[in-house]
Amino acid sequence: MSTLVIPERRDAVTKMVSIPVSAKDDSGETVNTEFQAEMPASLSDAIAIEGEREVFRRYVNSKVIGLQANERRKLVGKEGKGRVRAKYMEELSL
């Protein structure tokens, strides 16, 4: 088992990534854009920046959303079209 070394917050490494976002305007048209955001470069950096409790809370929330999606697929009895891999995940090498 490997040991996670958490840097001091000031020493945490981040990367700039592009994040897409879309929303419907008042007329019902979909508006798309992309914005830049600074993200932790690793799990250690995320814990240094956000704190252990917050990182764990976000992990649990993400895991539950995935489990709910699996159960939803079982309920309707068909496979969905699936999700496209987010570009920002590739930018973070995940």
ROVEXTOR-609772 format. One record per residue (C-alpha): z, y, x; residue number from 1. Coordinates in steps of 0.02 Angstrom, whole numbers, plus 32768, in hexadecimal, padded with zeros to 4 digits. Layout:
REM ROVEXTOR-609772
<pz: Z	py: Y	px: X	num: NUM>
...
//
This chain:
REM ROVEXTOR-609772
<pz: 8000	py: 8000	px: 8000	num: 1>
<pz: 7FD0	py: 80A9	px: 8044	num: 2>
<pz: 8046	py: 813D	px: 804A	num: 3>
<pz: 8011	py: 81DF	px: 7FFA	num: 4>
<pz: 8034	py: 8276	px: 8069	num: 5>
<pz: 8048	py: 8314	px: 8002	num: 6>
<pz: 8021	py: 83B4	px: 8060	num: 7>
<pz: 807E	py: 8456	px: 8046	num: 8>
<pz: 8030	py: 84B8	px: 7FB6	num: 9>
<pz: 7FEC	py: 853B	px: 802E	num: 10>
<pz: 7F94	py: 84B2	px: 8093	num: 11>
<pz: 7F41	py: 845D	px: 7FFE	num: 12>
<pz: 7E83	py: 844E	px: 8009	num: 13>
<pz: 7E12	py: 8481	px: 7F79	num: 14>
<pz: 7D57	py: 8479	px: 7F56	num: 15>
<pz: 7CEA	py: 84E9	px: 7EE9	num: 16>
<pz: 7C8F	py: 8489	px: 7E62	num: 17>
<pz: 7C17	py: 84B6	px: 7DD4	num: 18>
<pz: 7C56	py: 848D	px: 7D25	num: 19>
<pz: 7BE2	py: 848F	px: 7C8E	num: 20>
<pz: 7C1F	py: 84D0	px: 7BE6	num: 21>
<pz: 7BCE	py: 84E5	px: 7B3C	num: 22>
<pz: 7C02	py: 8531	px: 7A97	num: 23>
<pz: 7BB4	py: 855B	px: 79F1	num: 24>
<pz: 7BA3	py: 8614	px: 79CC	num: 25>
<pz: 7BB4	py: 8666	px: 7921	num: 26>
<pz: 7B01	py: 8639	px: 78F3	num: 27>
<pz: 7B1C	py: 8581	px: 791B	num: 28>
<pz: 7AB4	py: 8585	px: 79B9	num: 29>
<pz: 7AF8	py: 8528	px: 7A50	num: 30>
<pz: 7B15	py: 8596	px: 7AE7	num: 31>
<pz: 7B1F	py: 8541	px: 7B91	num: 32>
<pz: 7B5C	py: 8584	px: 7C36	num: 33>
<pz: 7BAA	py: 854D	px: 7CD9	num: 34>
<pz: 7C3A	py: 859A	px: 7D38	num: 35>
<pz: 7C89	py: 8580	px: 7DE2	num: 36>
<pz: 7D3C	py: 8541	px: 7DF2	num: 37>
<pz: 7DAD	py: 8513	px: 7E82	num: 38>
<pz: 7DEB	py: 8460	px: 7E77	num: 39>
<pz: 7E61	py: 83F9	px: 7EE5	num: 40>
<pz: 7E00	py: 8393	px: 7F66	num: 41>
<pz: 7E70	py: 82F8	px: 7F57	num: 42>
<pz: 7F02	py: 82AD	px: 7EF8	num: 43>
<pz: 7F7A	py: 82EC	px: 7F7F	num: 44>
<pz: 7F34	py: 839B	px: 7F6E	num: 45>
<pz: 7F41	py: 8393	px: 7EAF	num: 46>
<pz: 7FF9	py: 8362	px: 7EBA	num: 47>
<pz: 801A	py: 83EC	px: 7F38	num: 48>
<pz: 7FC7	py: 846D	px: 7EC7	num: 49>
<pz: 7FFA	py: 8433	px: 7E19	num: 50>
<pz: 8097	py: 83CC	px: 7E38	num: 51>
<pz: 80B4	py: 8311	px: 7E22	num: 52>
<pz: 80E9	py: 831A	px: 7D6B	num: 53>
<pz: 8050	py: 837F	px: 7D36	num: 54>
<pz: 7FD7	py: 830E	px: 7D93	num: 55>
<pz: 8027	py: 8273	px: 7D45	num: 56>
<pz: 8024	py: 82C4	px: 7C97	num: 57>
<pz: 7F6A	py: 82E9	px: 7CA9	num: 58>
<pz: 7F48	py: 8239	px: 7CE7	num: 59>
<pz: 7FA1	py: 81ED	px: 7C51	num: 60>
<pz: 7F45	py: 8260	px: 7BD9	num: 61>
<pz: 7E9D	py: 8233	px: 7C26	num: 62>
<pz: 7EC7	py: 8179	px: 7C20	num: 63>
<pz: 7EF7	py: 8183	px: 7B67	num: 64>
<pz: 7E54	py: 81DD	px: 7B3D	num: 65>
<pz: 7DF3	py: 8150	px: 7B92	num: 66>
<pz: 7E56	py: 80C9	px: 7B37	num: 67>
<pz: 7E3B	py: 8122	px: 7A91	num: 68>
<pz: 7D7F	py: 8128	px: 7AB2	num: 69>
<pz: 7D7E	py: 806C	px: 7AD0	num: 70>
<pz: 7DDD	py: 804C	px: 7A2E	num: 71>
<pz: 7D69	py: 80C2	px: 79D0	num: 72>
<pz: 7CD3	py: 805C	px: 7A0C	num: 73>
<pz: 7D28	py: 7FBD	px: 79D0	num: 74>
<pz: 7D4C	py: 800A	px: 7925	num: 75>
<pz: 7C98	py: 803B	px: 7904	num: 76>
<pz: 7C54	py: 7F9C	px: 7952	num: 77>
<pz: 7BD0	py: 7FEB	px: 79C0	num: 78>
<pz: 7BB9	py: 8032	px: 7A6C	num: 79>
<pz: 7B9E	py: 80EC	px: 7A78	num: 80>
<pz: 7B1C	py: 813C	px: 7AE6	num: 81>
<pz: 7BA2	py: 8151	px: 7B6C	num: 82>
<pz: 7BD2	py: 81EA	px: 7BCF	num: 83>
<pz: 7B6F	py: 823D	px: 7C58	num: 84>
<pz: 7BCA	py: 8248	px: 7CFD	num: 85>
<pz: 7C08	py: 82F9	px: 7D15	num: 86>
<pz: 7BB7	py: 8356	px: 7DA6	num: 87>
<pz: 7C60	py: 839C	px: 7DDD	num: 88>
<pz: 7CA2	py: 82EB	px: 7DF5	num: 89>
<pz: 7C13	py: 82CA	px: 7E6E	num: 90>
<pz: 7C38	py: 836F	px: 7EC5	num: 91>
<pz: 7CEA	py: 8330	px: 7EE1	num: 92>
<pz: 7CA4	py: 8286	px: 7F1D	num: 93>
<pz: 7CF6	py: 8229	px: 7E8C	num: 94>
//
